């Protein structure tokens, strides 16, 4: 009789310990994956900030050559200010859309600014402009890479917390799926630049 009691107690201890270990491991993995998503989100913001920091130099370089293109220069400056005011909130789809929209407007304004350079051969030959243009193109590529990495990290996190039975734990622990960066509506169509 005593031996049977010890066996039952041992089984209960093993089950409790196993459940505790599994819950602890699952929670820690959710935290790790969530931190990766947050870090990747910050990388995207860093690249957008890098782009925003390049814009004043680009605008001032173009301004010297294309003074009568003031409206385009003003649009770029205004779009930069708007984009700098919005922040990424990966847990709020509406905030993500607003951030993406502001960055898209800035990209569109920059495209118009770059198109202006085609009308000014001296500007196109200016080394400062060429360097800034190269840096801006590199930054756009970095943004694209970081967004792709973010979406992959978000997918891993979302998949992990949605799988049974971790989906129960993620709800208990307060881990919600994060939103992805998506292409803006109409992104499949090239922008039309007219003068």
Helices and strands as residue ranges (DSSP letters): H 2-65, G 67-69, H 70-85, H 93-116, G 117-119, H 121-125, H 127-162, H 166-173
